[in-house]
Amino acid sequence: MSTVASPALAAKAGAPAAAGVPPLKVEHVAKSFDADGRVVPVIGDLSLTLNEGEIVAIVGPSGCGKTTLLNTLCGLIAPDSGRVSWFGEAMSGQPAGVGYMLQKDLLLPWRTALRNVMLGLEIRGVPASEAEERSHVMLDKLGLHGFADHYPTTLSGGMRQRVALARTLVNEPDVLLLDEPFAALDFQTKLLIESDTAKLVRESRRSVLLITHDIEEAVSIADRVIVLSKRPTRVKAVYDIALGTERTDMIAARESAGFVDYVRRIWSDLDVTRN
């Protein structure tokens, strides 16, 4: 899928749930596609919950339907059966208060970093002066002070992804859906942006659902890791991650006592075979 980190989704105003109601609840969702007259089941009877202030990572075998699941949860495609509830209400169209960010930054090349970040606020009709101020603050928080007037072609891959993250966060979504947003980054940049993301979302008690192929990333950043099966994908295992360390420090998380054990157990659950 090649929609944006999505200004259209991220631009919608939030709709906080009543106390105790999880922002996202998925109940027995299934999804199939038609391929040349043949029904191909992708998601099969899948249920999960995302609680307030929680970071949940989803890992699974390549091609198991992780992105299809995310597209279903944000209303881009409809499930065949089951129920998706946002903030206690059955989903109807694209949910409010949800930001969606992809691996590709999809910045608009004719806009500066600042103007890219302002896009969702402009769509919402936020006054220009307020949109500019909020966007400057978010760029500064993500380590891009002094780069507001730079165009995407002059920025490194890591800087571009920080701009995309700023564009998502500046709209103050209650929930972030992240589809492998750090996958294309070098290891050093990846750790820094993961740490920045974790710090910002935990400080504001936002909820995050992260799709990733990187088991170490999942264990280091998430409160829970959900392991999916092969297609038609279902929840195979759930791990509550307790590392006993600061959860915004990705290096400390990787050095903690239980980290390697979690990674090994999740890798085993993935049941990946060599060709």
HELIX and SHEET records of a PDB file:
HELIX    1   1 PRO A    7  ALA A   10  1                                   4    
HELIX    2   2 LYS A   66  LEU A   73  1                                   8    
HELIX    3   3 ALA A  113  ARG A  124  1                                  12    
HELIX    4   4 ALA A  128  LYS A  141  1                                  14    
HELIX    5   5 PRO A  152  THR A  154  5                                   3    
HELIX    6   6 GLY A  157  LEU A  169  1                                  13    
HELIX    7   7 PHE A  187  GLU A  203  1                                  17    
HELIX    8   8 ILE A  215  ILE A  221  1                                   7    
HELIX    9   9 MET A  250  GLU A  255  1                                   6    
HELIX   10  10 PHE A  259  LEU A  270  1                                  12    
SHEET    1   A 4 ARG A  38  LEU A  50  0                                        
SHEET    2   A 4 LEU A  24  ALA A  35 -1                                        
SHEET    3   A 4 SER A  81  TRP A  86 -1                                        
SHEET    4   A 4 GLU A  89  ALA A  90 -1                                        
SHEET    1   B 6 VAL A  98  LEU A 102  0                                        
SHEET    2   B 6 VAL A 175  ASP A 179  1                                        
SHEET    3   B 6 SER A 207  ILE A 211  1                                        
SHEET    4   B 6 ILE A  55  VAL A  59  1                                        
SHEET    5   B 6 ARG A 224  LEU A 228  1                                        
SHEET    6   B 6 VAL A 235  ASP A 240 -1                                        
END                                                                             
